[in-house]
């Protein structure tokens, strides 16, 4: 594949010499085509060289001209018919136009230049604005024509796809109800604070594990992921028989639905389809169908809300390696270096337990916390805004805002407090444990003005009991009359912990533990 980068001193004639020699073969050329992500209403990422690409007949000369410059550029399609052209966008704003010509001509209208973010994950990213808190008011106020939205149609694929289905639209009362709430509230914060156009590419699927969003080759090189692939191979081998059983169940279900409706009763739920070769939970399947088609579109970064599927399957400890591997996979394939990758830590969910106990959800939150060791990552803590009875909490506004704080501070250089307290270190003194934190902001505070809750302490016997905890300046002092010689502390260590440590900026502390004792998911692969 060959391409020409914009060069203001290069005459168009020299670039086109090869293409003019091919005019006689025009009848054999295929039409120039563009991926869905390059279309009307798109946002180009400012401050970087962005790729424009598509397909044509092998060897065909493709012309690119833009409204912001009088010059045009040419590029030849490679032997596979793909061409790519890298260019520096104009100044922030717009609207601009771009024309791409070969045998045919395509005009892309209403282009803006600003900030572009990919928004991905499972159902809490997919959850639309229409189901979020104060949906009616939020939709009525969603008149932001300089925020552009693209939702990638769900697709599974056994091989990386070159294109996807989707189109850019302007954010409006008509387009926002079905768009990702987290993505919208995140993008709205950036748009308001930065006063630039924002492009949001939403690509998510409910109930999906991280391995479905990871390229299979990345999974094959890591021994810890071998069982993921082995289980999948076993499922595929059993799929024909499982499909037959499923079809029989569907037939019985259809009969049951007819009977229920005739009797005025509630119809039963449809049987769950078995996992097969192209099921949306299969390794690599969504990377191939819903991430690969976006690469290498110019982006600033990505936001991610996922983890429930891996926690519910008991593979939280594995997430310590799987999640960073997925991030590195995306970054390597995009070819933009370590672009910002911001993610949401799991919210509180399920019943509150009366005594300290082990928790797969707590272990997955720990894996997410550990992922902050990767460069240019950020984590929105939402341990205070979940719903015990609903895995899809409706407050997506604060989720978007907390993600945006990380972006505004770490990507855009705004001086603000962007994280709640994160565990830093501990020491034992006189039967008490003293804990230090990072990101204390204006100081440590108790949410709601109540005594600190959520701290548990243990001795060498590894039996945790609830502890007394007090803020003393920039530290917290923890003890219990039941543990004379404490060695470890845990905070918020439960599916749905009762915990209330914040900084003065109102950002909650992340759950943590000071021990490294094996949890309940350490052996689950």
Phi and psi in degrees as a GROMACS rama.xvg file:
@    title "Ramachandran Plot"
@    xaxis  label "Phi"
@    yaxis  label "Psi"
@TYPE xy
-126.197  153.499  UNK-2
-153.413  160.43  UNK-3
-116.394  130.845  UNK-4
-84.7173  150.016  UNK-5
-55.8352  130.219  UNK-6
-139.805  110.442  UNK-7
-65.2558  -15.9865  UNK-8
-99.1354  -1.07566  UNK-9
-93.8611  119.993  UNK-10
-69.3941  148.038  UNK-11
-66.0249  -29.9688  UNK-12
-60.2714  -40.6305  UNK-13
-67.1916  -31.4718  UNK-14
-74.7611  -31.5893  UNK-15
-89.8595  -3.75225  UNK-16
-55.8376  -42.1987  UNK-17
-68.0502  -41.6666  UNK-18
-63.2516  -36.9457  UNK-19
-64.5601  -30.0219  UNK-20
-72.6302  -13.9844  UNK-21
-101.251  3.84504  UNK-22
-59.2517  -36.0581  UNK-23
-61.0511  -19.8581  UNK-24
-97.7781  18.3669  UNK-25
-56.6305  -36.8867  UNK-26
-63.0445  -21.7245  UNK-27
-90.6604  -11.3398  UNK-28
-72.9655  147.079  UNK-29
-85.8984  156.471  UNK-30
-63.1165  146.298  UNK-31
-67.1543  133.632  UNK-32
-128.047  151.912  UNK-33
-122.957  151.271  UNK-34
-70.0256  159.19  UNK-35
-58.5595  -32.2919  UNK-36
-71.5322  -17.1077  UNK-37
-106.565  97.3218  UNK-38
-161.96  177.467  UNK-39
-50.1264  143.16  UNK-40
75.2794  6.56553  UNK-41
-70.7608  161.889  UNK-42
-113.329  129.15  UNK-43
-95.0575  139.403  UNK-44
-71.8064  124.389  UNK-45
-72.2297  158.643  UNK-46
71.9781  15.5572  UNK-47
-150.467  160.874  UNK-48
-78.8502  116.381  UNK-49
-104.727  140.976  UNK-50
-81.9585  139.253  UNK-51
-120.249  127.338  UNK-52
-144.98  169.992  UNK-53
178.44  -155.763  UNK-54
-135.783  151.952  UNK-55
-158.398  -175.17  UNK-56
-64.2805  139.388  UNK-57
-51.1222  129.45  UNK-58
84.4973  -8.68126  UNK-59
-65.8644  142.459  UNK-60
-89.3732  125.68  UNK-61
-113.509  131.879  UNK-62
-102.048  139.522  UNK-63
-124.335  121.876  UNK-64
-128.544  150.804  UNK-65
-133.56  154.523  UNK-66
-73.7893  -18.2171  UNK-67
-92.5392  3.68919  UNK-68
-151.021  146.092  UNK-69
-79.3386  -12.3157  UNK-70
-91.4044  156.236  UNK-71
-121.854  159.923  UNK-72
-130.219  152.86  UNK-73
-123.469  152.61  UNK-74
-148.868  144.245  UNK-75
-97.4086  138.76  UNK-76
-70.3072  141.937  UNK-77
-79.2074  -172.348  UNK-78
-64.3584  -21.2944  UNK-79
-95.9326  3.44573  UNK-80
86.7254  5.72787  UNK-81
-96.6026  142.265  UNK-82
-132.098  153.465  UNK-83
-145.653  143.08  UNK-84
-136.752  128.252  UNK-85
-108.446  134.839  UNK-86
-143.405  155.939  UNK-87
-93.0732  119.976  UNK-88
-64.3314  162.902  UNK-89
-74.343  -167.766  UNK-90
-66.2618  161.345  UNK-91
-57.2232  138.537  UNK-92
125.891  -140.539  UNK-93
139.476  -162.861  UNK-94
-81.6789  152.042  UNK-95
-121.877  169.557  UNK-96
-132.203  155.318  UNK-97
-140.225  137.235  UNK-98
-120.189  130.814  UNK-99
-121.382  122.475  UNK-100
-130.157  141.52  UNK-101
-145.223  -118.55  UNK-102
-62.9292  -37.1133  UNK-103
-117.045  -179.803  UNK-104
-133.751  134.521  UNK-105
-122.426  125.222  UNK-106
-105.756  125.75  UNK-107
-102.926  122.295  UNK-108
-110.908  161.711  UNK-109
58.109  43.5525  UNK-110
-81.7891  137.533  UNK-111
-116.273  159.132  UNK-112
-119.56  127.475  UNK-113
-173.647  -127.862  UNK-114
-116.235  133.256  UNK-115
-121.471  129.684  UNK-116
-131.121  138.167  UNK-117
-89.4655  135.598  UNK-118
-124.894  112.516  UNK-119
-138.417  171.258  UNK-120
140.922  -149.82  UNK-121
-110.981  -146.033  UNK-122
-63.1  -28.9695  UNK-123
-73.7821  -19.1778  UNK-124
-84.2799  -34.466  UNK-125
-71.7383  -26.4398  UNK-126
-52.5333  123.78  UNK-127
-81.3806  165.577  UNK-128
-57.4936  -35.1619  UNK-129
-63.0433  -16.0461  UNK-130
-108.739  3.73638  UNK-131
-88.2538  172.51  UNK-132
-59.7427  140.532  UNK-133
52.5283  42.3375  UNK-134
-58.4797  -43.5998  UNK-135
-60.7511  -44.7577  UNK-136
-68.4326  -40.2105  UNK-137
-63.3521  -42.6186  UNK-138
-65.2564  -42.2426  UNK-139
-62.4275  -27.309  UNK-140
-96.9616  4.3066  UNK-141
-86.0058  51.8083  UNK-142
-102.268  82.744  UNK-143
-130.55  81.6877  UNK-144
-63.5866  -16.9827  UNK-145
-93.0546  4.68445  UNK-146
-100.191  125.852  UNK-147
-114.033  141.499  UNK-148
-121.801  136.629  UNK-149
-138.171  121.897  UNK-150
-107.459  123.614  UNK-151
-78.8428  125.65  UNK-152
-63.7272  139.587  UNK-153
-63.3941  133.363  UNK-154
-154.772  133.988  UNK-155
-102.53  148.128  UNK-156
-155.665  139.872  UNK-157
-80.0105  -18.7006  UNK-158
-128.629  151.83  UNK-159
-56.7569  131.275  UNK-160
-92.6196  149.134  UNK-161
-84.6699  -20.9938  UNK-162
-147.719  167.014  UNK-163
-135.309  177.907  UNK-164
-107.455  129.537  UNK-165
165.968  164.145  UNK-166
-151.179  149.041  UNK-167
-74.5968  140.508  UNK-168
-139.592  160.714  UNK-169
-80.7795  142.2  UNK-170
-69.4051  121.564  UNK-171
-153.015  177.802  UNK-172
-61.842  -26.8529  UNK-173
-84.3079  -33.4965  UNK-174
-94.9617  -21.9913  UNK-175
-80.5523  -25.8648  UNK-176
-55.8437  -38.2214  UNK-177
-95.9909  3.05231  UNK-178
-86.8335  154.821  UNK-179
-52.6952  124.471  UNK-180
-66.2868  -46.5789  UNK-181
-60.5659  -44.8234  UNK-182
-61.3665  -45.3409  UNK-183
-64.1149  -47.8909  UNK-184
-67.0761  -32.7972  UNK-185
-64.8668  -51.4922  UNK-186
-63.455  -36.179  UNK-187
-63.5161  -40.6376  UNK-188
-61.4465  -44.7303  UNK-189
-62.4793  -44.4739  UNK-190
-59.857  -44.0337  UNK-191
-68.8601  -42.2272  UNK-192
-77.4356  -37.0128  UNK-193
-94.159  -19.9227  UNK-194
56.4966  45.9594  UNK-195
-134.166  159.136  UNK-196
-61.6886  148.921  UNK-197
-131.395  129.625  UNK-198
-108.814  128.921  UNK-199
-118.621  119.301  UNK-200
-105.158  108.312  UNK-201
-96.9173  119.738  UNK-202
-140.648  98.7118  UNK-203
-145.649  167.624  UNK-204
-156.753  125.686  UNK-205
-64.8024  149.12  UNK-206
69.9999  24.2353  UNK-207
-108.194  138.792  UNK-208
-84.0187  164.588  UNK-209
-62.1099  -31.8274  UNK-210
-66.2981  -23.7318  UNK-211
-68.485  -23.7167  UNK-212
-98.7631  9.86571  UNK-213
-116.367  134.84  UNK-214
-60.4044  134.772  UNK-215
-56.4561  -37.7662  UNK-216
-60.3913  -32.4857  UNK-217
-67.8982  -34.3032  UNK-218
-73.3917  -32.4766  UNK-219
-71.9016  -23.2285  UNK-220
-90.1501  -7.43467  UNK-221
-109.268  115.861  UNK-222
-55.3314  -33.3283  UNK-223
-66.108  -15.3774  UNK-224
-100.857  3.88847  UNK-225
-59.5616  -39.7119  UNK-226
-67.5685  -28.4881  UNK-227
-59.5043  -47.5557  UNK-228
-72.0589  -35.4748  UNK-229
-65.4945  -42.5121  UNK-230
-62.8144  -40.2918  UNK-231
-64.7487  -42.7848  UNK-232
-61.0497  -38.874  UNK-233
-66.8838  -39.9208  UNK-234
-63.607  -42.3478  UNK-235
-62.7812  -40.9229  UNK-236
-63.2734  -34.3904  UNK-237
-90.5676  -3.63563  UNK-238
-61.4516  -44.3741  UNK-239
-54.4566  -44.1137  UNK-240
-70.0462  -40.2893  UNK-241
-63.0641  -35.3862  UNK-242
-66.8457  -40.5666  UNK-243
-60.7672  -45.6259  UNK-244
-62.812  -39.055  UNK-245
-63.0855  -44.2821  UNK-246
-63.336  -36.3516  UNK-247
-66.3025  -40.8841  UNK-248
-65.1845  -38.9283  UNK-249
-63.3954  -40.48  UNK-250
-62.2006  -44.6948  UNK-251
-64.9333  -38.0984  UNK-252
-63.8784  -43.0286  UNK-253
-60.514  -40.5084  UNK-254
-65.5729  -39.7533  UNK-255
-66.5981  -36.0826  UNK-256
-63.901  -46.0158  UNK-257
-59.1209  -42.9147  UNK-258
-66.4201  -43.1848  UNK-259
-62.935  -42.7269  UNK-260
-66.3086  -37.9613  UNK-261
-64.9339  -31.3274  UNK-262
-94.0207  1.58804  UNK-263
72.546  24.7455  UNK-264
-103.3  166.033  UNK-265
-72.6785  126.42  UNK-266
-65.3652  148.299  UNK-267
-71.2083  162.6  UNK-268
-74.7219  147.359  UNK-269
-66.1223  140.917  UNK-270
-59.1051  147.682  UNK-271
-76.9463  131.395  UNK-272
-67.9332  136.697  UNK-273
-70.2069  151.868  UNK-274
-69.507  133.626  UNK-275
-134.359  -166.203  UNK-276
-58.2239  -32.6832  UNK-277
-122.337  34.4741  UNK-278
-73.4928  149.962  UNK-279
-69.8888  -7.28592  UNK-280
-98.4746  0.377722  UNK-281
-75.5623  148.572  UNK-282
-56.6818  130.424  UNK-283
75.6852  -8.24983  UNK-284
-68.4455  -35.2294  UNK-285
-89.2113  -27.5528  UNK-286
-58.314  -46.2226  UNK-287
-63.6063  -41.8618  UNK-288
-90.8888  -23.2625  UNK-289
-131.98  -7.23761  UNK-290
-113.306  -49.8527  UNK-291
-51.9736  -39.5234  UNK-292
-64.995  -18.8197  UNK-293
-85.1148  -19.3133  UNK-294
-82.6957  130.473  UNK-295
-110.873  41.9844  UNK-296
-51.8506  137.278  UNK-297
-68.0759  121.474  UNK-298
-131.057  157.839  UNK-299
-83.4008  -40.1227  UNK-300
-177.378  -165.955  UNK-301
-137.906  147.442  UNK-302
-117.778  150.077  UNK-303
-143.488  131.184  UNK-304
-134.026  99.8636  UNK-305
-162.704  164.123  UNK-306
141.162  -23.9024  UNK-307
-58.7802  -41.9309  UNK-308
-63.3438  -40.8336  UNK-309
-72.0165  -35.2845  UNK-310
-68.8125  -41.8218  UNK-311
-67.9414  -24.6289  UNK-312
-90.0261  5.15039  UNK-313
75.6135  22.7273  UNK-314
-112.899  39.8793  UNK-315
-65.2453  -43.1078  UNK-316
-62.3672  -38.7956  UNK-317
-62.1243  -29.3267  UNK-318
-61.2318  -21.4524  UNK-319
-57.507  -34.9276  UNK-320
-99.5182  -36.4563  UNK-321
-65.2908  -46.354  UNK-322
-64.7568  -49.4593  UNK-323
-59.3864  -35.358  UNK-324
-63.4953  -39.85  UNK-325
-64.0834  -43.2901  UNK-326
-61.5064  -47.0221  UNK-327
-64.7305  -34.8198  UNK-328
-58.3194  -51.7346  UNK-329
-61.0023  -45.613  UNK-330
-63.9894  -43.9609  UNK-331
-61.7594  -44.6648  UNK-332
-72.78  -32.2711  UNK-333
-70.0582  -30.2337  UNK-334
72.8156  21.7206  UNK-335
-107.575  12.8333  UNK-336
78.5917  -158.081  UNK-337
-82.8787  77.5648  UNK-338
-69.6033  154.086  UNK-339
-57.3755  134.034  UNK-340
-130.297  108.373  UNK-341
-111.117  137.363  UNK-342
-136.639  163.124  UNK-343
-104.337  125.248  UNK-344
-73.0229  146.943  UNK-345
-57.6622  139.764  UNK-346
-77.132  169.723  UNK-347
-71.0071  141.34  UNK-348
-159.294  152.035  UNK-349
79.9545  -171.237  UNK-350
-71.1686  150.581  UNK-351
-82.2005  129.858  UNK-352
-92.2875  144.245  UNK-353
-75.6876  -25.903  UNK-354
-128.434  156.451  UNK-355
-56.3651  137.884  UNK-356
-153.206  169.672  UNK-357
-76.3462  159.486  UNK-358
-157.352  125.285  UNK-359
-67.3003  -34.1251  UNK-360
-68.6773  -38.446  UNK-361
-63.7736  -38.6901  UNK-362
-67.404  -33.8942  UNK-363
-71.8248  -37.2725  UNK-364
-59.9515  -38.1837  UNK-365
-63.0797  -41.8497  UNK-366
-61.7279  -38.3587  UNK-367
-66.2162  -43.1926  UNK-368
-59.255  -41.0164  UNK-369
-66.7046  -25.3308  UNK-370
-68.267  -15.6786  UNK-371
-62.7524  -11.1294  UNK-372
-70.2699  -19.4925  UNK-373
-71.8177  144.619  UNK-374
-64.2213  146.751  UNK-375
56.1974  38.7715  UNK-376
-109.242  156.81  UNK-377
-147.93  153.458  UNK-378
-134.721  122.89  UNK-379
-88.6656  119.167  UNK-380
-89.1679  127.323  UNK-381
-131.139  35.9569  UNK-382
-67.4867  -8.76824  UNK-383
-106.844  -3.33851  UNK-384
-127.063  23.1664  UNK-385
-82.0291  -171.525  UNK-386
-139.076  119.772  UNK-387
-56.8983  -32.9131  UNK-388
-101.886  0.535958  UNK-389
-141.311  117.873  UNK-390
-70.7271  -8.36282  UNK-391
-116.729  77.3649  UNK-392
-60.8384  142.825  UNK-393
-80.9213  -21.9417  UNK-394
-74.9245  85.8675  UNK-395
-95.9061  -9.74794  UNK-396
-64.1201  -47.4766  UNK-397
-68.8776  -30.618  UNK-398
-61.764  -49.6227  UNK-399
-61.3133  -40.9716  UNK-400
-64.6343  -42.2451  UNK-401
-69.5642  -34.5381  UNK-402
-65.1369  -42.109  UNK-403
-63.9392  -32.9239  UNK-404
-59.3155  -43.7469  UNK-405
-61.1057  -45.08  UNK-406
-64.5091  -45.6544  UNK-407
-62.6357  -39.3816  UNK-408
-78.6141  -50.061  UNK-409
-91.1135  -27.3276  UNK-410
-97.4204  -38.5678  UNK-411
-108.027  3.38334  UNK-412
74.3486  17.7011  UNK-413
-74.9016  140.254  UNK-414
-88.5037  98.6067  UNK-415
-156.164  163.111  UNK-416
-81.5673  121.731  UNK-417
-117.262  -3.7006  UNK-418
-141.122  149.52  UNK-419
-77.3669  176.612  UNK-420
-58.2491  134.33  UNK-421
-120.262  134.751  UNK-422
-56.2757  135.946  UNK-423
-117.171  -52.7714  UNK-424
-163.79  168.013  UNK-425
-145.533  159.688  UNK-426
-150.144  153.513  UNK-427
-100.758  129.698  UNK-428
-141.269  116.702  UNK-429
55.0734  44.5659  UNK-430
78.9502  9.1102  UNK-431
-125.209  156.57  UNK-432
-112.423  130.584  UNK-433
-107.653  127.387  UNK-434
-117.076  132.823  UNK-435
-106.427  149.648  UNK-436
-128.067  156.525  UNK-437
-99.2388  164.497  UNK-438
58.4409  47.3891  UNK-439
-84.0782  -6.66437  UNK-440
58.7152  -128.41  UNK-441
-80.4467  0.150131  UNK-442
137.358  162.993  UNK-443
-83.894  138.486  UNK-444
-140.663  161.993  UNK-445
-97.4877  123.167  UNK-446
-67.2346  131.214  UNK-447
81.4363  -0.516182  UNK-448
71.0554  16.3124  UNK-449
-96.2235  171.256  UNK-450
-60.3744  151.298  UNK-451
-59.2044  134.545  UNK-452
-125.599  160.728  UNK-453
98.8964  -2.41364  UNK-454
-94.273  134.437  UNK-455
-128.782  150.235  UNK-456
-132.965  150.028  UNK-457
-143.842  153.718  UNK-458
-97.4583  -162.158  UNK-459
-63.7716  -17.9614  UNK-460
-77.8946  -5.69202  UNK-461
65.0402  22.423  UNK-462
-99.6687  113.483  UNK-463
-86.5316  140.864  UNK-464
-131.442  157.022  UNK-465
-62.672  143.124  UNK-466
-122.341  158.944  UNK-467
-84.3125  134.674  UNK-468
-135.005  137.032  UNK-469
-136.245  141.152  UNK-470
-81.3184  130.62  UNK-471
-131.587  86.3201  UNK-472
69.8532  -115.943  UNK-473
-99.3955  7.80189  UNK-474
-123.54  168.245  UNK-475
-123.852  133.651  UNK-476
-107.787  125.543  UNK-477
-124.549  134.688  UNK-478
-157.389  171.187  UNK-479
-153.953  139.601  UNK-480
-72.3258  -6.57515  UNK-481
-90.3626  -11.0841  UNK-482
-129.226  100.777  UNK-483
-72.0168  -36.3585  UNK-484
-124.73  81.834  UNK-485
-72.9846  149.42  UNK-486
-130.602  -13.8427  UNK-487
-150.954  151.361  UNK-488
-129.874  143.654  UNK-489
-128.293  147.348  UNK-490
-133.09  129.302  UNK-491
62.9534  30.2801  UNK-492
-90.799  79.489  UNK-493
-167.488  166.073  UNK-494
-58.9245  -47.3632  UNK-495
-130.655  76.7929  UNK-496
-74.9718  148.92  UNK-497
-94.6398  105.602  UNK-498
-147.08  148.703  UNK-499
-147.876  34.4166  UNK-500
-90.536  127.449  UNK-501
-134.611  171.336  UNK-502
-100.082  173.294  UNK-503
-65.9504  -16.1082  UNK-504
-82.8949  3.10532  UNK-505
82.3219  18.1242  UNK-506
-100.595  128.654  UNK-507
-74.762  151.29  UNK-508
-73.2043  146.185  UNK-509
-75.929  139.918  UNK-510
-56.3773  149.125  UNK-511
-159.159  170.237  UNK-512
-141.876  151.774  UNK-513
-95.2548  -14.6814  UNK-514
-90.0038  165.367  UNK-515
-123.803  30.8782  UNK-516
-67.6116  144.69  UNK-517
-57.835  132.95  UNK-518
-92.9522  -165.918  UNK-519
-84.6709  -7.89253  UNK-520
-114.499  7.36689  UNK-521
-60.9161  -30.6705  UNK-522
-99.2319  0.341904  UNK-523
-87.9815  123.668  UNK-524
